[in-house]
Amino acid sequence: MDDSIKFTGLPNPCGVGEYGVKENAKKLLRFLYFHQQLMLIGCGQLPARADWELKQGIGRHAYEDGMAASALRIRITELRTPAHSLGKLSDPLMELFFDELIHVRSDLEFSVLIYGFVKPELLRIYRDYIRKTQQIVDHPTVRMLRPIIWDLEEQTAWGERMIAHLKAKESLDPDQEQYIDYLKDIVQTAGGFDANGDKSFVFPDRRRSHTPYVLPAKSIRDSSMGPSVSYRTGMGIPFDNPDQEALADMMRIRQEEMGAAETIAGVIYSQKGMDWEFYTDLARHLWDEIRHTMLGQAALEAEGYNWRSRPQFVSDYNFVFPKVPAVRYAWLSLGVEEKAMKRPGKVGEYEFCRDVVKHPLMTLFQDYDWADEVVHAQLGRKWTPAMFDENLETIRGIALPLAAEKLDYQQQLKNSRDTNPK
């Protein structure tokens, strides 16, 4: 018999492996803690980072870290581990590491640490785990880790290119270089991310985490782009056909949804004490809004429009930031996205692209944008009652007037700009 067909092709079926149930669960609890922290750090840093492509990557990877954490949570509870243990880690050194990591101060510092250090190390230890575990008894863990490894492979490869891109624009100052070394030393002192190395009980002092990290009050855009503004400016091109102008404006509105993504990121980072499903649902919502920026960007670039030179709309984040997280999320999910389910709304945008301007790419984009917004309205109805401890009608009574107030604010600024042009 061909031995390769035995045991469904699983390798080394008679090997003992290194991990019993208790050791397995302990390892996975550690991995879970890492991904939950990385998701929160990505959300906390998203509004503060400037580079456009880095922002998009942070949004995607926060979602993927959330999905990794969800898969780990399921597997851990299958290993005789109570649910109340999930997300906790008895390792003060690693807690210090993540407390400090959220305080990075530049795009390059963030990227070097996340994509040049943390993600590659996780990739290494997950591959090592699969190699060492018993392949039959622990196949559910192996199967669970494979898509996480796949994501990490893509993240680290993209991250290497991002670091090279950022180094062409900026450099680390001596303080940042020392800070990166300091964080790496913390991990080494803890015995590595997998805790397999020699540990030290000499605890480094805190450097930046003496006070909690605070989200920026205003979202940041790269200085190479147009100025940040609180009203929409379109493409600023004279169109002979008003339908073509409306189409270009729609592309721009999609591209400008970074403010919505930043708003959700701030809610995820700030809202404490919710069920884990809340954070994974909102991480998906966050990634959808990042994808919407890509829809607009792709459509604009396909038409040859130089959207980066245009003023960049930031009002979605800046206007609602002073509100508590529950109000911010209600404004977006119910005040904006649920309202968009009514005609003309999203269906009108789709039909305009399909029937009036007959633009295949934007027709496809608006079709999926509409589908996403249906999901987002559902998420608002699902989670805002728990955030407010109120019924939906009361919450809509908060969200809809705020949405109208924001539109009035933007129009007043635009009218002032039109009346007093520079």
N, C-alpha and C positions, 0 to 999 in steps of 0.2 A: 504494500500500500504506500502511496505517496504521503509521507508524513505531513506535508504542507497543507493537506486538506483536513487533518485532524484538528479537533478543538476549534473548529470554524476558522482556522488560520491564526489564532492568537499565538503570539510568540512565547517561548519558554514556559509552557503550561505546568511543568513539574517544579519550577523554581519556587522557593518559599517567599521571596519578596521581603521587603524591609518594614512594612507597615501593617500592624494589626488595626482593628477598628478604632481603638482609642488613639493610637498614633496618627492614623489617617485623619480623624476628626480634628485633632489638634493642629495638624498642618493646614487643613482646609479653613479652619477658623482664622488662621493667620492670613491666608490668601484673601478671604472674604473681607477682613479688616482693611487690607491694602486697597482693594477695588472700591469699597465704600468711601474711603478717604480720598482716593484719586478722583472719584466722581464729584465729591463736594469741593475739592480744591479747584478742579476745572470750572465748576459753576461759579465759585467765588472769584476766580481770576478772569473769567471771560470778559466782563465789562471793562476791566482794567488794562487788558492787553490791546495793543494798537494795530499790529499787522493783520490785514484783512484775512489772508489765508490761514494764519495762526488761529484767529478767532473761529473760523469755520472748522478747523481741525479739533480745537478744544471742544466745540459743541458735539461733534461726532464722537469723539473719544469719551466724553462724559457719558453719553448714551451707552456706548459699548462697555464701559466700566460698570454701569448700572446693570446691564444685562448679565455681565460676568458675575456680579454679586448675587443676582437673583438665582442663577444656576447653582452657585456655590451654596446658597442658603438651602435650597431643596436637597442637595446631596448631603449636606451636613446633618440635617434632621433625619436622614435615613441611617445614620451611623450612631444611633442611640444617644443623640445629643439633643437636649431640650431647646426649644425655640428661644427661650429667654437668654441663652448664651450667645445668640447670633449677634455679630457686630461688635463684640467685646474682645479685648486683647489684654492679657496680663503681661505686658512688656513695656515698662515705663520709657525705655530708650526709643522704641519705635513710636510711641505716643509723642515723645519729644520731637522726633524727626518730622512727623506729619504736622505737628503744631508749628514748627518752623517753616516747613515747605510752603505753606499757604502765604507766607510773607515775602515771596520772591518779588523783585522790584522792576524787572524789565522783561521784554519778550525773550531776549537771548538767555537770560538767567533761568527763566521758566523752562525754555526748550532744552537747554543743556541738562538740567536736572531731571525733567520728566522723560524726555526722549533719548537723552544721552546716557542716563544712569538708571532711573527707576524701571522703565519699561524693559530695557534689555536684560536687567537682572531678573525681573519676573519671568521673562521668556526663558531664561537659562534655568531657573529653578523649576519651572513647570515641566520643561523637557526632561530634566533630571528626575523629577517625581515619576513621570510616566515610565522612564527606563527602570526605576528601582522597585516599583510596586508589583505585586502579584497580578498577573494579567487576567486571570479568570475571575477571582473573587472581587477584584477592584475595577473590573471593566466599566461599571457605571461612572466611576471617577475619571477614568481615562477618556471615555466618550464625552464627558462633560467638559474636560479641559481642552479637547481638540479645537473647538471653535474659538475658545479664549486665546489659545496659542496662535491661531490663524489671525485673529484681530491684532494681537501683539506684534506679529511679524509685519503686518501692514503698517501699524502705527510706528514701529521703530524705523522701518525703511523710509517712510514719509518724514519722520522726525529728523533723520540724518540729513535729508535734503532741506528741510526747514532750517536746521541749524546753519547749514552752509549759506542759505539765502540770507539769514539774519546777520551772519558774520560779515557779509559784504556790505551791510548797512551800519552796523554798530559793533562795539567790542565790550568786553567785560572790564570793569575797572578793578584795581587791586582788592578793594573791599568785597566785590562780588566773587572774585576768584577764591578769596579766603573763605567766604561764606559757603561756596560749593564744596570746598575741601572739608569744612567743618561738618556739613551735613553727611558727606560720605564717611567721615570718621565716626559719626554717631551710629551709622548702620554697621560699620565694622566692629564697633564696640559691642553692638547687640548680637554679634555672631552672624551677621549677614541677614538678608531678608528671610532666608529659610531657617535661621538660628542654628545652622549646622557648624558654624565656626566657633572659635574660642571667644568666650564672652568676658567682658570686663565689668566690674561694678563701680568703676569710676564714672560718675555722671557729669557730662559737660554742662556748663551753665547755659541758660537761655541767652540768645542774642537779640532776636527780633520779636519773640513771642511773649514778651512781658505783658503785653496787652493784647486782647483779641483782635484778629484781623477785621478790618472794616471795609465794606464794599465802597467803591467810589461813588460819589453822588452824581457824577456825570460820566457817561460812557465815552471811551477814548477811541479816536480814529487816527490812522497813520498820517503823519504830517505831509506825506507825499500825495495824499488825496486832497480833494477839495475841502473847504472849511466846513465845520460842523454847524448845522442850522436846525431850527425847530419848526420849519415849514417845508413843504415839498416844493421842489424846483423843476421837476421834469428833466428833459434833456436840454432845454434852452435853445432849441433849434427851430427856426421858422418853417413850419410845414404848410404846404399848399392845401393838403387834404386834412380836415379836422379828425377824420377817423384814424389816420396814420399817427397824428399827434396823440390821440387817446391811447393808441396801442403802445407807443413809446412810453407814455406816462405809466401804463399798466406794468410794463417791463420794469420801470424804475421802482414802482411801489413794491414789487416782489423783491428786487435787489435790496431795498431799504428795510427789509424785515429783520435785519440784525438787531434793531432795537427791541423787537418783540422777543427774540431769542435771549437777549441780555436781561430783559425783565424776568423771564422764566428762570434763568440761571440764578438771579438774585433771590427769587422766591425759594428755590430749592435750597440755596445756601442758608437762608435766613429762617425758614419755617422749621421749627423744632417739634419733635414729639409725635410725628405722624407715622402711620403704618408704612412699612417699607414699600408697599405697592404704590403709595402716593409719590414717592421719589422716583420710582422707575417709570410711572405714567408721565410725570412731568419731564423726566429726562427724554422720553420719546417726543413729547410736545416740543421740547427745546430743539431736538435734532430736526424735527419737521420744519421749524422756523429757519434753522440754518439751511436746510435744503431749499427752502423757498428763496433765500437770498441767492442760492446757486441757480435756481430757475431764472430769476431776473437777470443775473449776471450772464448766464449762457445765452439768453435771448438777445440781450444788448450787444454782446460781443459777436454773435452771429450776424447782426446787422451792421457791425463795424462802428458802433457808437463808443466813444471814449467816456464811459460813465465814471471812471476814477477821477477825472478832472472836475467833475460836477460837485456842488455842495452836497454834503452827506447828512441825511436826515437822522437826527438822534432823539427826537422828542418822545418817542415811545418809552424809552428808558428814563430819560431825564424828568419828564413831567410827572410820572407816577412814582418815582423813587421815594419821595418823602412819605408816601403812604405805607401802612403796615402791609406785610406780605399778602395777607388775605384779600385786601382791597386791590392790590396790584393784579393778583390772579383773576379776581372777579371781573375787573375792568377788561382784561384781555379776553378771557374765555367766554364771558357772558355779555359784556358791554359791546365788544367788537365782533367776536367770532360767532356767537350764537345769533346775534342780530344779522350777520351776513347770510344766514340761512333763508332770510325773507327776500323775495324778489324786490329789486333786480339782483342785488347781492352777488353771490358766487355763481349762481346759474346764469345770471346776466353777463358776467364777465366771460364765462365759457362760451355762451352763444354768440357774443360779440366777436370773439376770436374765430369761431367756427363759421358763422354765417355772414358776418359783415365784412371783416378784413380778410377772412379765409387764410389765416396764417397757421400752417400745420404745427409748427413747433410750439407756439403759444397756446394753440388749441389743446395740445397734449398736456402742456404744463398746467393750464387752468383746470383741466379735467381732474388732475391729481391734486392740485391745490384745493379744489372744492371738496374732494374726498377727505383730505386731511383736516379741513376746517370742520367738517361734520364730526370727526373724532374729537377735535379740540372742544367743541361745544359740549359734547358728551362728557368729557373730562371735567369741564367746569361744573356741569350739573352733578357730577359724581363727587367732587372733592370740596367745592366751596361750602356746602352745608356743614361739613365737619370742621372746616377752617373757621367758620363764623359761629358755629352752633346755632344757626338760624335756618329758616326755610328759604326756598329759592326765590319766592316773590319778594321777600325782604331784601335778599342779596341783590336781585335785579334792580331794586329801588335805589341801591347804592351804585351799582355798576353803570347803568344806562345814563344817569345824569353826569357821571364823571366822564364817560365817553363823549357826550355832547359838549361838555365843558372843554375837553381837550381839543376837539375839532374847532370850537370857537376861538380858542387860544391860538391855534395854528393859523386860522384865517386872519385874525387880527394882525399877527406878525407879518403875514404875507402882504396884507393890504398896506401895512406901514412900509414895507420894502418897496412895493409898487409905487406908492405915493412919493417916497423919498429915495429914489435909486441912487446908488453910489456913482 
